[in-house]
């Protein structure tokens, strides 16, 4: 299900029921790309096999899904066709096109090739915890998160959304975990990313390593900054914590991808969502207590 979570907090009223959330999102539901549209985004049904609802409320949290469709038109294809058109222009007019004419030809070429371009889609999960006023988006990418937020705030204009902030730096807490000076529910994982404060290009990445190794620890005690750290939370969930608060590579300990194959798809989705949101709610609570909010 979720592999990453980028967190936000919000002010304003969230719809009171699953039905009300779905009805509000209908105003920004997904429509496929038209022939001259490069990208289209909108909300889609959580489980189209059961109903058309654009939200699913389970254990007090609302699950949402944004679909984006874009036309794949490589710049190389446009440039190749443009070269042919410029050559035709020279032959017809007996002179080279001006810079303005080249821009016109390029725009014309792009518009004529766009309807023939293939389309691709990506889907982004997100969830809202109305009680905690928290929004989580399953992406590690700024652009994807921004797209999700834009399409959420469009039909729900009363929401004031901002990145989740703590009073004390996350980076300092990562160092405490690394040095085993954090509460016992935060265990050290097997990967990290280190950066030299004096030179941002000086980076060390450690993957599937024993982070208690003296050589690795010497880099941290010597002044390098931890920007990412693998942890195991509460003996249940492994993940990577980023200094900006983003959580990536989420995986539940001891659970294979087929651990609930005996369940119907919707029941499996609900079970995974309850496990995810329950664990993340406890994690956020611990972080808020330790770092302040």
Helices and strands as residue ranges (DSSP letters): E 6-11, H 18-25, G 26-28, E 39-43, E 56-58, E 61-72, H 75-93, H 99-114, E 118-129, E 134-137, H 142-155, E 160-163, H 170-178, E 186-196, E 199-207, H 214-221, E 225-233, E 237-242, E 247-252, H 265-291
